[in-house]
Amino acid sequence: MTTPHASPLNATLDAVTQRVVERSATTRAAYLATMAMQRKAGTQRQGMGCANMAHAFAALPANDKLAVRAAKVPHVGMVTAYNDMLSAHQPYEHYPEAIRAAARAAGATAQVAGGVPAMCDGITQGAAGMELSLFSRDVIALATAVSLSHNVFDASLMLGICDKIVPGLLMGALQFGHLPAVFVPAGPMTSGLSNDAKAKVRQQYAKGEVSREALLEAESQAYHSSGTCTFYGTANSNQMLMEIMGLHLPGASFIHPGTPLRAALTTEAVRRVVLNTGLVDGSHSGPAITLADVVTEKSIVNGMVGLLATGGSTNHTLHLVAMARAAGIHIDWTDFAELSAAVPLLARVYPNGKADVNHFQAAGGMGFLMRELLSVGLLHGDVTTIMGLGLAAYTTEPWLDPAQAGALAWRDVPVQSGDEAVLRPVSHPFSADGGLRLLQGNLGRSVVKVSAVALEHRVVHAPAVVVADQLELLALYDAGKLQRDFVAVVRYQGPRANGMPELHKLTPPLANLQDQGFKVALVTDGRMSGASGKVPAAIHLSPEALADGPIARIQDGDMVLLDCEAGVLQLEVDADTLASRTATVPDLSHNSHGTGRELFGLFRQHAAMAEAGASPLWN
């Protein structure tokens, strides 16, 4: 393995990191003190009451029961998001039995500590269930904590992939950051109908040019088997994040399910987490690597860099903030924006290009990306990962070495990209910046992802069309009333109003209008899809309408300037006039009942601002 050339740390990266460290000093110290307080000198179950212990191992096989009872070997807890409705999570069905066997081979034992819910945004888009989506992250965090609360586990394995699942698992696991943890992916499905072709059919359907049957057939060809959806939305951004933050095995993110290499990586993940306990004969005789050691200010900044360098999901301007807060670390959108100006865009994966994550992997994948960023000082290379100190291991790729009877091994990634239309070196980036901008003005603060927005569409100056539901805007589109320049203002979509659902259904009609030559943009206190595309969208606007944000006082016809290049979002109404207006609050009672929404009233009432992660747990 070749160690990447050490380069001086990029000045912006260094400055942002130092600011994060200083901002987080008090909360990070409190977090680390809590973790130290929970750590034991031996196994976690040493000293447990006999009745407690008996309950813990009652259902285990005889040999495992003896091992757990002796309290000498590491005991690993699995937290699984398995269900067979999510294609990405269906492969997890048989992971527990494989992990138990791998743990025994590594001189340990393993149990399923608990399960967490895993919903599919692709199914709930545009429906009432989507209003539970964001808060499902916090439910998963709570369920993860409950799963690990039995206090019998010396390490944990997190089995989850998709949008809110990985953030929730990490938020929960971080409350047990005194233990080692490894995230275990299952991999993407093989490529089906291209993302570009799929998007075209969606736009054709929105224009009434193709039937619903044709749309369903196109979607079925795109999402066709077990594994993660192959576009670069939140799920695959999660996988990138876990790898660049050192929580995956190197190169583990994008290996297909059901392959020998995937099975070997899962076995190695078990061996690694057992090794990281440092437990030998019931005491910490070796060096331990805990989750709190891995998730630090530097690794969080590395995660932000990875998102920017790959054009990752805008949802992580919420999720990464919430994950960081779970470890006592405070980041904000200014940090994202300053890093974005310094981090080049090195990948083009749909919606930022025509390729999917399988093409990205074939072109060099995460190993190539991380090596390039390290070479110019755009990653902290001195972080602790599950592999130990430093990121050198993450510039390699896994393979089954025939010279070692097909054993798992790692080799250096190729020097050159396999396809520069998909993945490029830092010497020849797609753009000089990461494509995420902070927009500020008299409406508040929001973010916009411009990596897929053409230069000619990045400034929109047009009158507002104000609605309080995406279905209202779709009705105007269907009625032919949007054939003009406009800024769609979709308000009361924030976490406190209705749980902040993604407004994914707006993408095809707005894209159609843009294609027809109209200047269009979106301003919302809600979310767009993690695969935000070619229409400029100022999203996550804070403060939200229900928190008396100025967006609540915009009127139809008001002129709005959305300037992605200058970082401006401005309502062209003078301050006195705006202050004199009364906020228009629609009847939101329908957001509080049906499809389980009754159960989430406390979540809505106590949700933090979007820039603070939109979580009721870290408000």
SULUR-V799310 format. One record per residue. N is the residue number from 1. RES is the residue in one letter. PHI is phi in degrees with one decimal (none if undefined). NEAR is the number of other C-alpha atoms within 12 Angstrom. D_CENTER is the distance of its C-alpha to the mean C-alpha in Angstrom with 2 decimals. Layout:
N,RES,PHI,NEAR,D_CENTER
N,RES,PHI,NEAR,D_CENTER
//
This chain:
1,M,none,18,29.43
2,T,-89.3,19,29.81
3,T,-75.6,21,28.47
4,P,-59.3,29,26.86
5,H,-59.7,18,29.17
6,A,-75.4,23,28.59
7,S,-121.9,20,28.31
8,P,-58.4,18,28.66
9,L,-64.8,23,25.49
10,N,-55.8,25,24.62
11,A,-62.2,21,26.16
12,T,-66.4,25,23.31
13,L,-57.8,38,20.83
14,D,-63.4,25,23.50
15,A,-64.6,20,24.25
16,V,-63.2,36,20.73
17,T,-62.9,36,20.30
18,Q,-61.7,21,23.71
19,R,-65.0,23,22.98
20,V,-62.5,33,19.88
21,V,-59.7,27,22.13
22,E,-66.8,19,24.91
23,R,-63.3,21,22.97
24,S,-99.0,26,21.51
25,A,-53.1,20,24.77
26,T,-70.3,18,25.92
27,T,-70.7,23,22.78
28,R,-68.0,26,21.76
29,A,-61.8,21,25.34
30,A,-65.0,18,25.39
31,Y,-61.7,29,22.29
32,L,-64.2,30,23.86
33,A,-65.3,19,27.14
34,T,-64.7,20,25.76
35,M,-64.0,27,24.31
36,A,-62.7,20,27.71
37,M,-65.6,16,29.54
38,Q,-85.1,22,27.85
39,R,-76.0,29,28.52
40,K,-109.8,23,31.64
41,A,-72.5,26,34.04
42,G,-119.5,30,34.00
43,T,-69.0,37,32.09
44,Q,-63.1,35,30.40
45,R,-90.2,35,32.88
46,Q,-61.1,27,35.98
47,G,86.8,20,38.19
48,M,-65.9,20,36.78
49,G,-63.5,14,39.45
50,C,-60.9,15,41.03
51,A,-65.5,12,40.17
52,N,-60.2,17,36.52
53,M,-64.0,27,36.45
54,A,-61.3,19,38.31
55,H,-63.8,17,35.77
56,A,-66.2,30,32.94
57,F,-111.2,31,34.59
58,A,-55.1,19,36.80
59,A,-95.7,16,35.11
60,L,-77.7,21,34.50
61,P,-58.4,18,36.72
62,A,-55.6,13,39.79
63,N,-66.8,19,38.88
64,D,-63.9,30,35.40
65,K,-60.0,26,37.12
66,L,-63.3,22,39.54
67,A,-66.8,27,36.87
68,V,-65.9,38,34.87
69,R,-62.2,33,38.17
70,A,-70.2,26,39.30
71,A,56.5,31,36.22
72,K,-110.6,30,36.47
73,V,-104.0,40,33.58
74,P,-62.7,47,29.82
75,H,-119.1,51,28.40
76,V,-103.6,50,24.78
77,G,-101.5,45,22.82
78,M,-96.2,44,20.35
79,V,-113.6,46,17.83
80,T,-116.9,42,17.11
81,A,-103.0,49,15.18
82,Y,-60.0,33,17.80
83,N,-154.3,25,19.24
84,D,-102.2,20,20.87
85,M,-89.0,23,19.83
86,L,-83.8,35,16.35
87,S,-58.6,35,17.24
88,A,-66.2,42,14.27
89,H,-100.9,40,15.47
90,Q,-57.5,31,19.17
91,P,-62.2,37,19.74
92,Y,-70.7,39,19.11
93,E,-51.6,27,22.43
94,H,-105.5,23,24.53
95,Y,-62.8,39,22.32
96,P,-56.7,33,24.03
97,E,-67.0,19,27.45
98,A,-67.3,28,26.43
99,I,-69.2,42,24.76
100,R,-60.2,33,27.87
101,A,-65.8,25,30.07
102,A,-66.0,29,28.14
103,A,-64.6,37,28.31
104,R,-60.7,28,32.06
105,A,-64.9,19,32.48
106,A,-92.4,28,30.81
107,G,79.1,30,33.17
108,A,-142.0,42,30.89
109,T,-131.3,45,30.11
110,A,-148.1,45,27.03
111,Q,-138.0,42,26.42
112,V,-76.1,39,23.80
113,A,-74.5,34,23.17
114,G,175.0,32,21.60
115,G,-116.7,33,19.45
116,V,-125.5,36,16.66
117,P,-69.0,37,16.24
118,A,-147.0,41,13.84
119,M,-100.8,37,14.34
120,C,-108.1,33,13.88
121,D,-63.1,36,13.17
122,G,-63.0,32,15.28
123,I,-85.6,21,18.16
124,T,-93.8,21,18.01
125,Q,-52.6,28,17.51
126,G,80.0,27,20.55
127,A,-115.5,24,21.78
128,A,-60.4,28,22.20
129,G,-60.0,31,19.71
130,M,-65.2,37,16.86
131,E,-74.9,42,17.98
132,L,-96.3,43,16.79
133,S,-60.2,42,13.26
134,L,-60.8,49,11.63
135,F,-73.6,48,14.02
136,S,-62.0,43,13.37
137,R,-56.5,44,10.51
138,D,-75.4,41,13.48
139,V,-62.2,32,15.78
140,I,-63.2,40,13.76
141,A,-60.4,43,13.92
142,L,-63.7,33,17.59
143,A,-66.4,30,18.23
144,T,-63.8,42,16.87
145,A,-63.0,32,19.26
146,V,-61.7,23,22.01
147,S,-60.5,32,21.56
148,L,-92.5,40,22.08
149,S,-73.6,25,24.70
150,H,-66.7,24,27.57
151,N,61.5,31,27.66
152,V,-112.6,40,28.96
153,F,-101.2,45,26.12
154,D,-98.6,52,26.19
155,A,-164.6,52,22.74
156,S,-137.0,54,19.77
157,L,-119.0,53,17.82
158,M,-103.3,53,14.48
159,L,-108.3,51,14.42
160,G,-167.5,51,11.28
161,I,-136.8,49,8.90
162,C,-78.4,49,7.76
163,D,-49.1,47,5.86
164,K,-92.1,45,7.01
165,I,-71.9,50,8.49
166,V,-62.7,51,6.69
167,P,-56.5,49,6.14
168,G,-64.6,47,9.64
169,L,-59.6,53,11.05
170,L,-68.8,49,10.45
171,M,-59.6,41,11.84
172,G,-72.6,38,14.70
173,A,-62.9,47,15.39
174,L,-64.0,43,15.70
175,Q,-74.8,42,18.67
176,F,-120.2,42,20.22
177,G,-68.5,39,19.33
178,H,-75.8,37,22.97
179,L,-105.2,46,22.27
180,P,-66.8,48,20.82
181,A,-147.1,51,17.62
182,V,-132.4,53,16.17
183,F,-89.7,47,13.16
184,V,-116.5,51,14.79
185,P,-80.0,50,13.26
186,A,-120.4,47,15.53
187,G,96.3,45,15.03
188,P,-84.7,43,15.18
189,M,-67.8,35,18.24
190,T,-68.8,31,20.94
191,S,-68.3,27,21.30
192,G,-115.4,30,23.09
193,L,-57.6,27,24.09
194,S,-61.5,31,22.68
195,N,-62.3,34,19.95
196,D,-63.4,25,22.57
197,A,-66.2,23,25.11
198,K,-60.7,29,22.90
199,A,-62.4,31,22.16
200,K,-63.8,27,25.91
201,V,-65.1,30,26.91
202,R,-60.7,34,24.64
203,Q,-67.2,28,26.40
204,Q,-63.6,23,29.73
205,Y,-65.4,26,29.23
206,A,-61.2,27,28.46
207,K,-88.2,26,31.78
208,G,78.8,18,33.62
209,E,-87.2,15,34.45
210,V,-131.8,18,33.23
211,S,-81.6,17,33.44
212,R,-63.1,17,30.90
213,E,-62.1,14,31.92
214,A,-66.7,19,31.07
215,L,-64.5,25,27.62
216,L,-62.5,18,27.01
217,E,-65.3,21,28.37
218,A,-64.5,28,26.09
219,E,-62.7,28,22.95
220,S,-67.8,17,24.38
221,Q,-73.6,23,24.98
222,A,-79.3,30,21.41
223,Y,-109.5,29,19.88
224,H,-124.8,24,22.62
225,S,-159.4,29,21.91
226,S,-68.6,29,19.86
227,G,116.2,41,16.62
228,T,-69.6,47,13.29
229,C,-55.2,46,13.91
230,T,-89.6,46,14.68
231,F,-77.7,45,13.52
232,Y,-94.9,44,10.71
233,G,-99.6,40,8.50
234,T,-68.9,43,4.99
235,A,-60.4,48,6.19
236,N,-74.9,50,7.61
237,S,-63.8,48,5.29
238,N,-56.2,47,3.80
239,Q,-66.1,50,7.57
240,M,-58.0,51,8.48
241,L,-61.1,45,6.96
242,M,-62.5,47,8.78
243,E,-76.5,44,11.70
244,I,-71.5,53,12.19
245,M,-88.9,49,12.01
246,G,82.4,51,14.59
247,L,-103.3,49,13.28
248,H,-103.5,45,13.96
249,L,-65.2,47,17.41
250,P,-56.0,50,18.00
251,G,73.8,44,17.46
252,A,-84.3,46,16.15
253,S,-64.9,46,12.98
254,F,-122.1,50,14.89
255,I,-96.6,40,18.17
256,H,-61.9,33,19.40
257,P,-64.9,34,20.04
258,G,73.0,25,23.68
259,T,-105.0,21,24.74
260,P,-58.2,19,26.70
261,L,-66.1,29,24.27
262,R,-61.7,33,21.39
263,A,-62.4,32,23.84
264,A,-66.2,33,24.93
265,L,-67.0,42,21.47
266,T,-65.1,45,20.98
267,T,-60.3,34,24.43
268,E,-68.7,36,23.76
269,A,-61.1,44,20.64
270,V,-65.1,47,23.10
271,R,-59.0,38,25.71
272,R,-67.4,40,23.47
273,V,-68.2,49,22.35
274,V,-65.4,47,26.04
275,L,-58.9,36,27.17
276,N,-71.9,38,24.85
277,T,-69.7,44,26.62
278,G,68.9,30,29.71
279,L,-85.6,34,31.84
280,V,-133.3,24,35.20
281,D,53.7,20,37.78
282,G,86.0,29,36.23
283,S,-134.3,23,35.77
284,H,-82.1,25,33.37
285,S,-90.9,18,35.44
286,G,-118.6,17,32.71
287,P,-70.9,20,29.89
288,A,-99.4,37,26.84
289,I,-121.7,35,23.25
290,T,-95.2,40,21.33
291,L,-62.9,44,17.71
292,A,-66.8,44,18.99
293,D,-70.3,35,20.45
294,V,-85.4,41,17.23
295,V,-89.0,46,14.91
296,T,-128.3,41,17.02
297,E,-57.1,43,17.23
298,K,-68.4,38,17.52
299,S,-70.4,43,14.53
300,I,-65.1,47,12.31
301,V,-63.4,44,14.15
302,N,-57.7,45,13.69
303,G,-62.4,47,9.90
304,M,-61.2,52,10.73
305,V,-61.4,50,13.31
306,G,-59.8,47,11.29
307,L,-59.8,51,9.15
308,L,-71.9,47,12.62
309,A,-69.3,48,14.54
310,T,-109.7,54,12.73
311,G,68.1,50,12.30
312,G,-71.9,48,8.52
313,S,-65.1,50,6.96
314,T,-65.3,49,8.74
315,N,-59.5,46,6.64
316,H,-79.8,51,5.21
317,T,-72.9,45,8.96
318,L,-101.3,48,8.82
319,H,-68.0,48,6.07
320,L,-66.0,53,6.88
321,V,-62.1,41,10.33
322,A,-68.0,45,10.52
323,M,-62.3,47,9.51
324,A,-62.0,46,12.06
325,R,-62.8,42,14.54
326,A,-64.6,47,14.58
327,A,-106.6,42,16.06
328,G,76.6,36,18.36
329,I,-113.8,41,16.77
330,H,-112.0,38,16.85
331,I,-122.0,42,15.19
332,D,-143.4,37,15.68
333,W,-71.8,35,15.60
334,T,-64.0,28,18.74
335,D,-61.2,38,17.11
336,F,-58.4,45,14.57
337,A,-65.7,36,17.61
338,E,-66.5,31,19.95
339,L,-64.8,40,17.78
340,S,-59.2,39,17.23
341,A,-68.7,30,21.03
342,A,-106.7,35,21.40
343,V,-101.5,41,18.74
344,P,-76.1,36,19.89
345,L,-83.2,41,18.01
346,L,-107.6,46,18.62
347,A,-130.9,53,16.97
348,R,-125.7,38,17.67
349,V,-127.9,44,15.77
350,Y,-46.5,40,16.06
351,P,-90.5,39,15.87
352,N,-88.1,42,16.81
353,G,-172.3,36,19.40
354,K,-92.0,29,21.07
355,A,-77.3,31,19.64
356,D,-114.7,39,17.04
357,V,-67.0,47,15.01
358,N,-67.9,36,18.28
359,H,-67.1,35,20.11
360,F,-59.5,40,17.69
361,Q,-62.7,40,18.26
362,A,-66.4,29,21.97
363,A,-76.9,33,22.28
364,G,145.7,37,21.28
365,G,61.4,48,17.58
366,M,-64.7,54,15.71
367,G,-61.2,45,19.10
368,F,-63.2,43,20.61
369,L,-58.6,48,17.83
370,M,-69.8,51,17.88
371,R,-61.8,42,21.66
372,E,-64.5,44,22.02
373,L,-66.2,45,19.99
374,L,-62.9,37,21.94
375,S,-66.3,27,25.13
376,V,-119.6,27,25.02
377,G,70.3,28,23.75
378,L,-99.8,43,20.27
379,L,-137.5,46,18.66
380,H,-76.8,42,20.01
381,G,-84.4,39,21.70
382,D,-100.5,26,23.24
383,V,-79.2,32,20.32
384,T,-90.4,34,20.63
385,T,-121.6,42,18.50
386,I,-64.4,47,19.16
387,M,-90.5,36,21.72
388,G,117.6,29,23.52
389,L,-82.6,21,24.09
390,G,97.3,28,22.85
391,L,-103.1,43,20.65
392,A,-57.0,38,23.58
393,A,-62.8,39,22.59
394,Y,-86.4,48,19.32
395,T,-100.5,39,21.48
396,T,-119.9,33,22.84
397,E,-130.1,38,22.18
398,P,-81.2,37,23.19
399,W,-156.6,28,26.20
400,L,-100.4,21,29.00
401,D,-78.5,17,32.00
402,P,-63.3,10,35.22
403,A,-70.5,10,37.27
404,Q,-117.6,11,35.88
405,A,58.9,10,36.45
406,G,76.8,15,32.94
407,A,-74.5,19,31.30
408,L,-65.9,28,27.74
409,A,-148.5,25,27.86
410,W,-124.4,29,26.00
411,R,-135.0,25,27.41
412,D,-61.8,28,26.81
413,V,-72.0,34,24.86
414,P,-58.5,25,27.23
415,V,-67.8,20,28.45
416,Q,-111.2,23,27.94
417,S,-62.0,31,25.16
418,G,-75.0,20,26.10
419,D,-160.5,24,25.36
420,E,-75.3,27,25.15
421,A,-78.9,25,24.30
422,V,-116.9,36,20.82
423,L,-142.4,44,20.40
424,R,-126.1,36,22.65
425,P,-75.8,36,23.99
426,V,-66.0,32,23.80
427,S,-73.6,19,27.44
428,H,-146.6,19,26.75
429,P,-75.3,26,23.36
430,F,-69.3,29,22.57
431,S,-153.0,32,22.64
432,A,-77.5,24,23.32
433,D,-127.4,31,20.32
434,G,-82.4,40,16.57
435,G,82.3,48,16.99
436,L,-113.5,50,15.24
437,R,-122.4,42,18.02
438,L,-92.2,41,18.85
439,L,-107.7,38,21.50
440,Q,-134.8,31,24.10
441,G,170.5,28,27.36
442,N,-76.2,29,29.34
443,L,-96.8,40,26.63
444,G,118.6,34,24.23
445,R,-122.0,37,20.98
446,S,-149.0,48,18.26
447,V,-121.3,49,15.94
448,V,-139.9,52,16.55
449,K,-101.0,49,15.08
450,V,-111.2,44,18.27
451,S,-62.9,45,17.52
452,A,-109.6,36,18.66
453,V,-97.5,31,21.23
454,A,-63.6,22,24.74
455,L,-54.9,18,26.71
456,E,-71.6,20,29.23
457,H,-107.9,29,26.76
458,R,-87.1,35,25.16
459,V,-124.8,34,27.90
460,V,-127.5,36,28.83
461,H,-125.8,30,31.75
462,A,-159.3,30,32.69
463,P,-72.4,31,33.69
464,A,-80.7,38,31.28
465,V,-114.5,36,31.05
466,V,-102.7,32,29.94
467,V,-138.3,33,28.59
468,A,-116.2,35,26.96
469,D,-162.4,37,25.33
470,Q,-63.2,37,23.86
471,L,-66.6,21,26.64
472,E,-62.8,24,29.21
473,L,-68.4,31,28.05
474,L,-63.1,29,28.05
475,A,-65.2,18,31.58
476,L,-64.3,22,32.72
477,Y,-63.8,28,31.43
478,D,-63.5,21,33.22
479,A,-84.4,12,36.32
480,G,73.2,14,36.38
481,K,-98.1,16,36.14
482,L,-118.6,30,33.40
483,Q,-82.9,22,35.33
484,R,-168.7,25,35.19
485,D,-72.8,28,33.20
486,F,-167.8,35,31.07
487,V,-113.3,44,27.99
488,A,-75.5,52,26.43
489,V,-107.0,46,25.79
490,V,-110.4,43,23.87
491,R,-112.0,52,24.03
492,Y,58.4,44,23.75
493,Q,-119.2,45,20.23
494,G,-79.0,49,18.74
495,P,-60.8,48,17.51
496,R,-78.5,41,21.13
497,A,-77.4,44,22.68
498,N,-150.7,44,20.91
499,G,87.4,48,17.46
500,M,61.1,51,15.86
501,P,-70.2,44,15.51
502,E,-69.5,44,14.23
503,L,-105.2,48,17.41
504,H,-61.9,35,16.83
505,K,-68.0,35,20.53
506,L,-80.3,42,21.61
507,T,-60.9,39,20.36
508,P,-61.4,30,23.33
509,P,-66.4,40,26.13
510,L,-65.8,42,25.08
511,A,-63.8,35,24.73
512,N,-61.1,31,28.17
513,L,-64.9,31,29.72
514,Q,-63.3,32,28.44
515,D,-63.9,22,29.92
516,Q,-80.7,16,33.16
517,G,101.5,16,33.45
518,F,-85.1,24,32.45
519,K,-84.9,33,30.50
520,V,-132.4,43,27.65
521,A,-154.9,46,24.59
522,L,-123.4,55,22.42
523,V,-125.7,55,22.21
524,T,-153.8,51,20.42
525,D,-90.7,50,19.25
526,G,-101.0,49,16.84
527,R,-110.2,52,13.68
528,M,-103.3,47,13.87
529,S,-62.7,42,12.00
530,G,-61.6,42,8.73
531,A,-106.2,43,11.59
532,S,-48.1,45,13.75
533,G,-117.2,43,16.98
534,K,-89.1,38,20.45
535,V,-95.6,46,21.52
536,P,-62.4,47,20.96
537,A,-135.4,52,19.01
538,A,-85.4,50,19.08
539,I,-116.1,52,16.41
540,H,59.7,52,15.52
541,L,-55.6,50,19.17
542,S,-125.4,45,20.22
543,P,-75.0,37,22.48
544,E,-74.0,41,22.02
545,A,-58.6,41,25.20
546,L,-72.5,35,25.82
547,A,-100.4,30,25.70
548,D,63.7,28,28.51
549,G,-68.4,34,26.46
550,P,-57.4,37,28.74
551,I,-57.4,52,26.94
552,A,-70.2,39,29.00
553,R,-110.8,33,32.17
554,I,-72.5,42,31.64
555,Q,-117.7,30,34.35
556,D,-51.1,22,34.75
557,G,93.0,20,36.17
558,D,-58.0,26,35.00
559,M,-80.3,26,34.17
560,V,-124.7,38,30.63
561,L,-110.5,37,29.68
562,L,-116.2,46,26.18
563,D,-120.3,35,26.42
564,C,-66.9,36,23.34
565,E,-75.3,29,25.58
566,A,-90.0,18,27.12
567,G,72.6,30,24.11
568,V,-118.0,29,26.20
569,L,-129.1,43,25.70
570,Q,-133.4,37,29.19
571,L,-89.5,35,31.16
572,E,-86.0,25,34.71
573,V,-131.1,26,36.44
574,D,-66.5,16,38.38
575,A,-59.0,16,37.28
576,D,-66.2,10,40.32
577,T,-62.5,16,39.92
578,L,-62.4,23,36.23
579,A,-66.5,19,37.07
580,S,-79.0,13,39.93
581,R,-75.2,18,37.91
582,T,-93.6,17,36.97
583,A,-60.3,22,33.43
584,T,-89.7,23,33.43
585,V,-108.7,22,31.80
586,P,-75.2,18,31.76
587,D,-72.1,14,32.25
588,L,-104.3,21,28.86
589,S,-61.7,14,30.38
590,H,-67.7,17,29.01
591,N,-77.6,34,25.48
592,S,-109.9,26,26.65
593,H,-147.5,18,28.12
594,G,88.0,17,27.60
595,T,55.7,18,24.77
596,G,80.8,19,24.24
597,R,-67.1,26,23.57
598,E,-58.5,21,26.52
599,L,-76.6,20,24.64
600,F,-110.2,31,22.01
601,G,-58.9,24,24.55
602,L,-64.9,22,23.97
603,F,-62.1,33,20.21
604,R,-63.0,35,21.07
605,Q,-65.2,25,23.89
606,H,-110.9,21,22.09
607,A,-65.6,35,18.70
608,A,-74.3,33,18.12
609,M,-61.1,41,17.97
610,A,-56.8,45,14.85
611,E,-67.0,42,15.14
612,A,-94.7,35,15.36
613,G,105.6,41,12.10
614,A,57.6,47,13.97
615,S,-106.2,43,14.45
616,P,-78.1,32,17.95
617,L,-86.0,29,17.57
618,W,-123.0,30,17.45
619,N,-71.0,20,19.63
//
